[in-house]
């Protein structure tokens, strides 16, 4: 149980550093009145690129530190596929955060609610899989 909890906190930390790091500033930039469509498109593009760049860097560092973390934090019988699932979830989380930002600024609250429910279901599925293994 402690191992699953550690894994969940590491995932949460990577999510915060990845996609949600730019969420507040992106919402602020996109919520300004009088923003031209070109400026809006550029702000969305920059937000996505920054989020994905941070997520890719974190995922790469995570993958490259496999041998060190396997011996020091995770037990030797910890499944490698589960270890490498974390960077994929970090990238997905980055995309979900970016999509939430876009939905918040367009005031499409029904789709935003559906999107948040979908994200919760994905997180629950990953937690159940991790808890099982």
PyMOL commands that set and color helices and strands:
alter all, ss='L'
color gray80, all
select helices_A, chain A and resi 2-17+19-21+23-30+37-64+66-72+80-105+109-132
alter helices_A, ss='H'
color red, helices_A
deselect
rebuild
show_as cartoon
